[in-house]
């Protein structure tokens, strides 16, 4: 039977752009190598820096759940999941909900792959998995929560310093007053709650995931929380945590370089995703190895 115009149009749409074809080819190849499901979770925040002031979709948010629902729907969940994470982070509540959903689908059989950067909430997602694949070029980041783009622990540290200074010398009151006056009435409490929430959440994920069944799971989780959740230690929320540092603090890391065929397949998928984000209007990609994709794009002004 000769395809109709509609049949051909549907086929073209299903095939996608050249970038889609190439990306899906190598996603499928990686899945065949590992025997596992693969989903990429990519944000174009680095590739589209100029859009960060006008587009909020780069961060981890509740809309991402739609993409994961579509990507997981037809998968054989008994094969587990290799989850590529490439993001600068995002909303804590959305991160918690996303991890809960992924675990309800795959249990503890989720492996995070960090081919370059998984910062902030991206690190939290990675820590919820049974292990993290990292290369020598890969980085995780601190997990201290942010309030209006400012580290919550940093706000508490400043407030505590002001309290100490004023108690020791009331002459410092005029120095601190204009700073403290800028604080919202509930800011200090919000910071304390955000820190408690974030730390408790990741601690639970580590105990029930990466260290499941281990007698010293709580102690191992606490070491990681103390390191990655401490603004005093990391100094900056943008701090890059290398493979060797991750191993040093007890994170279960699989070194990407250990298996050449796997390394080549992972990096090819990564490069294909970065090329898509760099040269098309795509701002976020959630896609599996059978070609089911949820791609958000920023509309191009044609006027």
Secondary structure, DSSP 8 states (H G I E B T S, - for coil): ----HHHHHHHHHHH--HHHHHHHHHHHHHHHHHTSEEEEEEE-TTTTGGGTTT--TTSB-TTHHHHHHHHHTTS-GGG-EEEEEEB--B-HHHHHHHHHHHHHHHTT-EEEEESSEE-THHHHHHHTSSEEEE-TT-EEE----EETTEEHHHHHHHHHHHHHHHHH-GGGHHHHHHHHTTS-TTHHHHHHHHHHHHHHHHHHHHHHTTTTT-TTHHHHHHHHHHHHT-HHHH-STT-EE-HHHHHHTT--EEEGGG-HHHHHHHHHHHHHHHHHHHHSSEEEEEEETTS-EEEEE------
